[in-house]
């Protein structure tokens, strides 16, 4: 098939060159340029046809093997299993695989032949006794342990791990991971993890990166050490953690907020202490303003939604290979159980580690806490991971890339605290304090100071977006010469402040108290329209413009005032069960001012303001205040408008007489 340029697309059908034995996307071109440069076109074409015929013959006849032929070629059980696995990995097909009834015989034969193989000397080798060909079985019910081919792969991997440690294993024996390999991250990262744990207990400073690593490790304990699905860690709630039960020296946690019914797993006393440290010292800082019931939270306060990715990031932190999936470690545990446990115990493990929803539904519904503890203790014999640090784990941690520099930086900050007005320590001070000579900590200290200064500048402009001149003036006032954000960076990062920031902004509190709002003027438009409010400066979307000032009364009192007004213009703003009375003019607190909020015009189709209900601490007491926030950028001399909402209905809105619906300043209703 040709593309737009008239060239033939590559990889139409890969064919092997019979002369150099390499796969070629374009065999004719390869032959002309390499293997048959001096041959005629006819000879090249004949060679191409010969190669195509060879490929077809291989597909038709040579891609499929018979297991009995493999037994005849390789009587040695372990070698035969290795060949079978290699063929399956390379995409071959094997017919007449051994029946499940011969599985135990093959496992025993494997152990025997493996022992015999390690006993051979370097000068001579004696082959083991031939193994009788396995019974062929082309049909029959599937085994509960999975397909025969997958069991062969798993068993050959397990048997290879039982050989002498000095024997070098070929690369093909490492396709299937063992439980120990899947849990390698738990051993490698434990040293750094326990260091953070000790710092949390004594309330020492811990960086945010180390706290995140600690959470990743706790999630890995649930998934990799206790063979749980990632959904268990994602669905675990605070309530379930608080209601954990202690049985036989262990702690059982029941998790029900996931796709399968209630799942239980059992922690050791040390593991419980680790998760409790996260719950007591790290999670409260991540909860933020809005509380969340999930046990594991991200640094932004959201429930952790992808535990598998978190465990993968933990592997990246310590530069380990790609993480094993939860399914892979559960399969590895099931394979280990086949070799170690009795038939009834293997069945219990298979059900405990069952992947299907039906199996989980059937077993979890009747599982008791005692059964969970028993199964957890039994699976501990399969796992190489222990909460106690062993010499092997300490050696693995020493070989692995450590991330202690970040942890040392917390010591650096304790010795040289970061402040907005301070100076970073000189090289001599750093060396005398026992820290490295390089600039790593120095630059990181400056980065922390830069971040604090940036937050400080942004916090000074809550009400409205500043100009570059205003930001530069504040920087000059603070006396900062270097290591501070540029005014343009502050303008780019500025965004409307959230409600809780607005309620504590000193500039807004002062403007509400004094009713001195900058950038506004009352203008008489004449005729029926009357007076309105225009901008005398530019406002940015999200700026706080002014408030709707008046006396706060109840909604019932506001309705009585409406009945007395009849056809007069109304200055009443209703919200929830309250009403702001701007009808009484001038107000008692500002007798010499005509406030801006009561003069803002109505526009249902083209408003440029919206209301924001806040509770502000004004003059020593909490007051309900309605602020107006810009819906869009507002230019100079633009009239300010907002939608009164007088024609809408809700349980909290009052019915307004038709005669009071259309005057320029009708009774406002704030939603």
N, C-alpha and C positions, 0 to 999 in steps of 0.2 A: 504494500500500500504506500503511496507517495504522499508526501506532505506538501505544503504550499510552495516550497522551493524546488519541488521535483525530485527531492532526495528520498531514498528508501529509508523507512524507519528501521532502527536497529532493534535487536532482540525479538525478531519475528519468531524465530525458532533457533535456539542455541544448538549447535552441532559440534562434536569433538573432531579435531584434526587427528587423523590416524597416523600422522608422521611425528608430530611433537606432543600428542596426547593432551592438548589444552582445549578448553571450551572456547568457541568463537561465535560472536554475534553475526559476523559476516564472513563465512568460511571462504567463499571464492576470492574475496579481496585479500584475506590472510594468506591463502596459497600463492597468489600472484606476487605478493610483497615479501613473503618469508620462505615458506617451505618449498615452493615450486616456482622460483623466480625465472629459471631458465627453461621451463617447460612450455609447451604449446598450449593454446586455449583449449584444444580438444582434450589434452591430458589433464588439465585442471578440471574441466567439466566432468570427466570420468571419475576423478578422485572425489569430487563433490558428491556424485551419485553413490559412490562406494561408502562415503561417510554417512550419508542419509540412510542407506540401507542398514548400516551397522547400528545406528541409533534406533531404528524401528525394530530390528531383531532383538536388541537389548530390552526394549520396552515390552515386547510380546513374550519373551521367553526367559530372560535372565534377571528381571527385577523381582521375581517371586521365588522364594526358597522353600524347601520342605524341611521341617524340623527334624525328621528322621535322618535326612542326609547330614544335617549339622551334627547330630549325635554320633553318626558313623565317622565323621571327620574329626570331631573333638570329643573324645570320651571324658576328658577332664572337665568336671562340672563347672568350676569357676571360669575356666577359659571359654567354655561353651556359652555360659551366661553373658560373659563380656562381649562375645561376638554377636549374640542375639541382640543385646542392647545397642551395640554399635550399628548393626543393620537397621534396626527400628529407627534410630536417630537419623540415619541417612535416607530414610524414606522407602526402604525395601519392605516387601510383604513376606510374611512367614506363615505357611499353612501347617495344619496338624500340630498346633502348639500343645504343650502338655496339659492334661486335665487337672482340675483343682484337687483331685484326690491324691495326685502325685506331688503336691506342693510340699508337704512335710518331708517326703523322701528326698526331694531335691535340696531342701534347706539343710537336711542332715548331711547329704553328700557334699554340699558346698563347704560346710564346716570341716568335714573330714579331709577333703582334698586340699583345703586352704592350709590346714595344719601340716599335711604332708608336704605341701609345696614349700613351706618355710623351713622344713628340715633338710632340704637338699643341700649338698655341698657345692663349692665353686668348681670342683674338678669334674664332677659327674652328676647327672640327674637321672633319677629313676621315676618313670611315669607311674602314676597311681593306677589302681585297678580300674578297668573299664566299667562304666556305668551302663546298666541295661537301658535300652531306649525306652523313653516314657511312652505311656499309652496315648495313642492319638485320640483326639476328641474333636469332632467338627461341630458338635451341637451340645446342648445341655443348658440348664439354667445358669444365669450369671452368678458368680460368687459374690458374697457380700463385701469382700475386700476389693472389688474392682476387677477389671479385665486381667487376663493372664499376662498379657504383654506388659502392662503397667506394674504388675506384681513382680515380674522378672526384673524390671528396671530397679524397683525399690530394693528387692532382696539382694541383688548383685551389689548395690551400693552399700547396704548394711554389711554384707559379708566382706567387702573390701576393707571396711574400717576395722575388722577384727584381725587383719594380718599384721605381721611384724611392722613396727613403726619405722624401722630402718629400710624397709622395702620401698623403693620409689614407685609411685603409682602413675600409670599412663594418664594422659589428659582425658581420655574417654571415660575414666572412672569418676569424674567430677561433675557430671551433668546433673545428678540428683543430689540435693543437699540433705545432710543429716540434721538432726535436731540441734546438735552442737554448732553446726555452721549457721543455722538460722538464728541462733541465740548469741552469736559472736558479739554483736553490738552491745549486748547487756554486760558482757565481761569487759570489753574494751573501754566503754564509757563509764564504768562504775566508779573508777577513782575520781574523776572530775565530778561525777554526780554526788558522791558522798562528801566531797569537799563543799559543794553548795549546800548540801543537807546540814552539815555541821555549822556553816555560816548562818543558815536560817535559824537554827536552834539558839545560837548566841546573839542573834539579831545584829549581825554584822552586815555591812553594805554589800549587796549583790547586784551586779549589772543586769540590765533587762535581757541581754543575750543569754546570760547564764540561767536566768529564771525560765526563759523559753526552752532552753536545753533540758532543764529539770522537768518541765511539763512533758516534753517529748519522751523522756526516759520513762516517766510514770505511765504514759500511754503504751510504750513498748513493753513494760512489765505485764500489763493486762493482756496484750495481744500475743506477745511472743513467749512469755514465761508461763501464762495460764491458758494459752491456746484459744483465746476468745476472738470472735469476729470484731473488726473495727467498729461495727455498729453498736457493740456493747459499750465501748469507751465513749462513743459519740452520744449515746442515749442515756448514759448514767447521770442521775440527778443528785442534787444536794440532799433531798429528802431520803433517797435510797442510801446514801452514805451515812447520814445521821442514824438511820434505822438498821445499820449493820449488826450482825449477831455474832457473838464469840462462841465457838464450839470446839472443844478439844484442843485448846491452845492456838486455834486459827480463827480467822474472821471471815464470815460468809456474807457476801453482798448479793442481793437479788436485784437484777435490772430488768425492768419491764417495758421501758420506753424504746422499743425497737420493733423491727418487722416480725420477729419470732416472739412466742410467748415468753414469760419470765425466765431469765437465764440466771443461774447462780454460779459464782466462782469463789474460791477460797484463797485468802491471802495469809502469808505468814505474819508473825508479830512485827518483824522488821519492815516488811512491805507495807503493812498498815501504817507504821510510823512514817514512812516516806510519803504516802499519799496524804496523811494528816498534816504533815509539814507544808505540802502544797496547798491544802485546803485552808490552813490557818495563816500562812505567811505570804503566799503568792497570789492566790485567787482573789482575796479582798482588794488588791490593787488593780485587778483587771475587771472587776465588776462595774466600776464607773458609776454613772448616775442612775441608769436604768438597771434594776436588779434582774438577774437571770437565774433560772433554776438548774441549768446544766452544771455538772460538776467541773468539766474541763472547759475553760474559756480561753479565747484568743486574747492577745494584748489589747485589742479594741473592745473587749467586753462581749463579743459575740460567741455563741456556742460553737465549739470545734466541730466542723462538718466533714473533715477528711483526715482521719487518723492515719490512714495509710501514707498519705503525703507527709505528715509530720514525722513518721518513723523513717521515711526515705530521707528527709532533711537531716535527721539525726545521723544517719549513715554518712551523708555528705559532710557533716561537721567533722567526723573522725576519719574521713577519706576511706571508707570501707566500700566494697563492691555493692552492686545493686541489692536492695533489700528483698528478702524473701517475703512472699505474700502470706497472709494468715492461712490460706488454704494449703500452701506448700508445707508450712511447719506442722499443720494438723495431719497431713498425709505422712510426714516423716515420723511423727509421734505414733501414728497408727502402725507404721511398718516396724518400728522398734517394739511395739506391743506384741506383734506377731511372733517375734523371736524370743521374748522374755516372759510372756504371761501365758496362763492356761487358757483353754477354750472359752470358759465362762468369763474370765477376766478380759479376754480380747473382745468379746461381745459387748461388755460394759463400756470398754474404751471406745469401741466403734460407735456405739450409740451416743456416748458423751461428746464425741467429736463429730457427730453426724452433721453433714452439710445441708441436707434437704430439710425443708420446712416441715414436711410431714413427720420425719423422725424427731426433729426438735420439738414439735408440738406434742408428740406422743410421750416423749421421755421427760421433757421439762415440766409437764403438767403434774407429774406424780413424783418428781425428784424431791427428796428431803434434804435438809441441811447436813445431816449425818452422812448421807450418800455423797454429797458434794465434797465434804472433807475427806472421806475415804478415797474418792477418785482423785482428788488433788494430791494426796500423799502418794498414791500409787503412781501417778504421772511424774512426781518428783524424781522417782528412780530412773525415768527415761531422760529427764532433763539434766544437762550439765551445769545449769545455772543455779547458784545459791545466793541468798541475800548476804551471806558472809563472804568477805573477800579472801580468796585463796591465793597461794603462791603463783599458780598458773595464770589466774586473772590479773595479778599484779604485773607479771611478766608481759602479758598481752597488752596491758595498758601502757607499759613502758615502750613497747615496740610501736604502738599506734601513735599517729599524730595527735598531740595533746592540744587543748585549747585553753591552757592555763594562763596565757598572756592576758586574756580578758579578765580572768579572775585576779591576776596580779594588779590589773589596772584599778580594781576596786580598792586594793591596799594603797595604790598610788593616790587615789582620790581622798582616802582617809588621811594620808600624810600631807597632801597638798589639796585642800578643798577647793572646788570650783566655785568661783563667784563672778558676778558681772564686772566688778571693778578691779579684781585682782590681776596679778601678772603670773604667767606660767613660770615654774621653777627653772632656774638656770641649770646647765649641765653639771656644774660642780655640786649644786644642792641635790640633784638627782642621784649622782654617784655616791655622795656621802650618806644618803638615806638607804643605799643598798639596791638601787634600781639600775637597769642597763644604761649604757652610755648613749645608745642610739636615740632617735627622735620619735620612736613609736608612741610612748606615753605622752611626750610633749605635744605631739600633733593631736593626739586624741583628747588631751586636756583642752587644747584650744578649740577643738570641734565642739566639746560640751559647752564651753563658754559662749561660742558663737550661737549655739542653739538657744541658750538662755537669753541672750541679748535679743535674738529674733522674737522670741515669745514676749519679751518685755515690750518691745516696740509695737507689736500687733495688739497687745492688751491695752495700749493707750488710745487706740482708735476704734472703740467699740461702736460708738454712735453713728459714725459715718466714715466713708473712705477718705483718707487724708490725701494731701498733695505731696509731691516730692519735696517741696520746700519745707512743709511742716515736719516731715520725717527727718530731713537734714537738720532742722533747727533743734529737734529733740536729741539727736545724736550728739550735736555740738554741746548742748546743755549738759549731757552726761559726761562729757570730756573724753569720749572714745575716739582714739586716733586710728587704731588698727583693729583687725579681727572683729569687725562688725558688719552687718548686712548693709548693702547699698539701698538708698531710698527706692530705687526701681524694683529691687527684690521684694521689699515690703509691700509695694503697691500691687505686685503680681500675686503675692500670697494672701492678700487681704480678702476676707469673705465675711458675709454677715454673721454677727455673733449669735450663738444659740441663746435660747430664752434665759437659762440660768446665768449666763454671763451678763446679759442685758440687765437683769434684776439687781446685779451687784456693781454696775458701772457707776462710778462716782460722778461723772459728767452728766449722765442721764438723771441721776438722783437730784443733782443740783438744779438742772433745768426744770424738772417737775416741781421742785419746791419753790423756785423763784419765778417760774413761768417766763423765763428769758430764753427763748429758742432762737438760735442764729439762722440767718438765711431766709427769713420769712417776712412777709408784709401783707397787711390787709388792704385790699383794693376795692374801690367802689366801681362796679361795672355799669351802674345806672339802670334805669327801667325796672322791669319786674325781677331781673336777676339779682340786683342788689349787690351786697358786699361779698367778697370771696377772698381767698388767700393765694398769693403767688410766690414763687421762689425768687429770691434775690441772689442766689448762688447756685452752682451746679450740685446736684445730688446724684449719688450712685445707687443702683439697685441694691436694696437691703439696708440702706441708711435709715436710722430712726429720725423722723422729721419733727414730730411734736406729740403731745398727748391731748386727749379730750378731757378738758378740765371742768370740774363742777363738783357739786355736793353729792356724795354717795348716799342714796336712799334705797329702800326696798322696791321691788317691782310693783307691789300693791300700792305703795305711796305714789309711784310714778303714774299708775293708771288713774288715780284720783286727780292728779294734776292735769292729765289729758282731758278728763271730763270737764274740768273748770275752764280749760283754754278754748274750747269750742273751735272756732275757725282761725285762731291765731297761729302764727308760726311757732313750731315746737322745737325745743332744744333739749330733748330727752333721749338718752342712749341707753337701751336695755341690753343686758347681758346676764345670762344665767338667771338668778333670782334677784338681781340687783338692777339699779338704774342710776345713771349719772345725770344729775339735774344741772344743766347749764342754762336753764330757763331763767333762774333767778340771777339777775345781772344788776350790778357787779357782784361777784362772789364775796363772801365774808373775809377770806384770807388774802385776796388781791383786789381791794376796792377800786384801785386806780388803773386796772388793766382790762383790756378787752382781749380775752385769750383767743389763740389761733384756732384751736380744735373746733369750737362752736361755729366758726365762720367757713369751714371747708364745705364746698359744694358737693352735690350728689351727682353721680354718673353711673348708670347701670351698665352701659356699653363700653365706656372708655375710662375706667378708674385708673389712677396711677398710685393709689395708696391702699393699704389693707390694714385692718386692725389687729393688734396683738395684746391679749390680756396678760398682765403681769401683776405680781404682788411685790411692791417696792417698800423698802424701809425708809419712809419719809417723815422727817421731823420726829424721829424716835418711835414711830409706830408703823405697823404693817398696813398698807392701803392697797385696795384693788384699783389698778390704773389701766386705762386703755391707751396704748401707744399706737401711733401710725407709722408704718414702715413702707418705704418706697417699693413699688412693684416693678419699676423700670428706672432707667436713667432719666433724670429730670433736669432740663436746661433752665437757664435764667429766664425769668418772666413767664414761666409756665404756670397755669392755674392748677392748684391741687384739688383732686377729686377722689371721693371714695363712694362705694356702693352702700347706701343706707340699708338696703335689704328690707324695705317696708312692705313689699308685696309677697314676701315668702312666709311660709307657715312652718312652725315646729312646736313641740310641746313647751318650749321655753320662750316662745315669742307671743306677743300680745296682738290681739286684733285691733287694727287701726281703722277708725271711721274713714269712709271714702272721701269725706270732705277734708280730711287732714292728710291725704295721701300725696297730694301734688304740690303744695307750697314749696318754695325753694329750700326751706330748711325744715323738712318734715321730721317727725319723731323717728330718730334712728334706732335701728335694732342691730346690735353687734352679736355675731354668732360665735 
